Amino acid sequence: MTYPVPRPGVMEIEPYVGGKSSVAGAARVIKLSSNEGALGPSRRAMEAYASQAASLHRYPDGSASALREAIARRFGLDPARIVCGAGSDELIALLVKAYAGPGDEVLYSQYGFVMYPLSAHAAGATPVKAPETGFRTDVDAMLAKAGPRTRICFVANPNNPTGSYITAAELRRLREGLPAHTLLAVDAAYAEYVTRNDYGAGLELVEARDDVVMLRTFSKIFALGGLRLGWAYAPAGVADVLNRVRGPFNVSSAAQAAGVAALEDVAFADAARAHNDAWLPWFAGQLAALGLASLPSVGNFVLVRFPPGARDAAAATAHLARDGIIPRPVANYGLPDWIRFTIGTEEEMRAVVASLSAFMEA
Ligand SMILES: *Cc1c(COP(=O)(O)O)cnc(C)c1O
């Protein structure tokens, strides 16, 4: 028997491996592998989700109007230019599918989010990586790799897994240097966590130009990863394209209802940000005291270095697993000496530090 052959590129996909959620033998698990919100979902979002139960036989509003209105109100945007998706992952895949195919290139940076090359392969396009400098997107390196075949350029800002960001001025310089035929997609999944005043999520560029799209998600600060909900803010012509290629009911009614409630619960998002502002620097300080180097991060996660030797990343992962702690190894990003930790609750972060301190003293 031989299998039917899929389109070119499909078999080059390395299937996405999500963060683990269990450890054999561990009674209590501390899951810090997927950058999920530390505080769990907002109570109001949970209630809105539950309120949909009796009408689950109804199809969702295919245009997600109430949700787009709520996003527009919260961020001061034009609802007609918002497109919602089943997670921003879906929107990444749809953008690639709509704009790139065989013979085209999808540009991203060296440690950029893994969904970009994965989606490029799925569309039969060629992923092209530009080297980073100091674990940050290097605008000049990106521009040097851009050419006549570059259909989309993705920048995760802040980037996952590095936690670094480029400034609004650098983002503008990138856009201005890219070819006119290249769509710049700014993936601002962690925008709500960033408190630096030279940062911009890309909104100004979307407003000013026809060739920039910004992606956002409800999976991180809004802590609704299980519902799959993301959105794009796009120029009218790009929103039109996304609306043509998306499924007519791509966002469930429960996700739409919970999303509206999560947006309206401003105090919840503020509390989640305040929690991160307190525990991310605390964790980085504890790591430094243990002699562990970490990258400065503006997201809700930290990349920590475990140099080759007796206390390398594999040994650390195994040690943490024995304490029921699951961070995210990132060898698939070409970062075998690093482990990414999501900022969890106070109790979880104290448990991680206790485990790491035993590991470093052993
Ligand atoms: C988590 C993450 C997303 C995906 O979010 P979903 O909305 O859950 O699909 C997108 N981009 C980056 C950089 C992320 O880290």
Ligand as a Chemical Component Dictionary entry (heavy atoms), coordinates in Angstrom:
data_LIG
# 
_chem_comp.id                   LIG 
_chem_comp.type                 NON-POLYMER 
_chem_comp.pdbx_formal_charge   0 
_chem_comp.three_letter_code    LIG 
# 
loop_
_chem_comp_atom.comp_id 
_chem_comp_atom.atom_id 
_chem_comp_atom.alt_atom_id 
_chem_comp_atom.type_symbol 
_chem_comp_atom.charge 
_chem_comp_atom.model_Cartn_x 
_chem_comp_atom.model_Cartn_y 
_chem_comp_atom.model_Cartn_z 
_chem_comp_atom.pdbx_ordinal 
LIG C1 C1 C 0 1.173  31.766 22.448 1  
LIG C2 C2 C 0 1.531  32.507 21.215 2  
LIG C3 C3 C 0 0.626  32.671 20.159 3  
LIG C4 C4 C 0 -0.552 31.763 19.982 4  
LIG O1 O1 O 0 -1.610 32.060 20.645 5  
LIG P1 P1 P 0 -3.014 31.368 20.375 6  
LIG O2 O2 O 0 -3.886 32.564 20.273 7  
LIG O3 O3 O 0 -3.243 30.553 21.588 8  
LIG O4 O4 O 0 -2.992 30.584 19.114 9  
LIG C5 C5 C 0 1.000  33.399 19.057 10 
LIG N1 N1 N 0 2.198  33.978 18.993 11 
LIG C6 C6 C 0 3.086  33.873 19.977 12 
LIG C7 C7 C 0 4.397  34.555 19.843 13 
LIG C8 C8 C 0 2.796  33.119 21.112 14 
LIG O5 O5 O 0 3.703  32.949 22.061 15 
# 
loop_
_chem_comp_bond.comp_id 
_chem_comp_bond.atom_id_1 
_chem_comp_bond.atom_id_2 
_chem_comp_bond.value_order 
_chem_comp_bond.pdbx_ordinal 
LIG C1 C2 SING 1  
LIG C2 C3 SING 2  
LIG C2 C8 DOUB 3  
LIG C3 C4 SING 4  
LIG C3 C5 DOUB 5  
LIG C4 O1 SING 6  
LIG O1 P1 SING 7  
LIG P1 O2 DOUB 8  
LIG P1 O3 SING 9  
LIG P1 O4 SING 10 
LIG C5 N1 SING 11 
LIG N1 C6 DOUB 12 
LIG C6 C7 SING 13 
LIG C6 C8 SING 14 
LIG C8 O5 SING 15 
# 
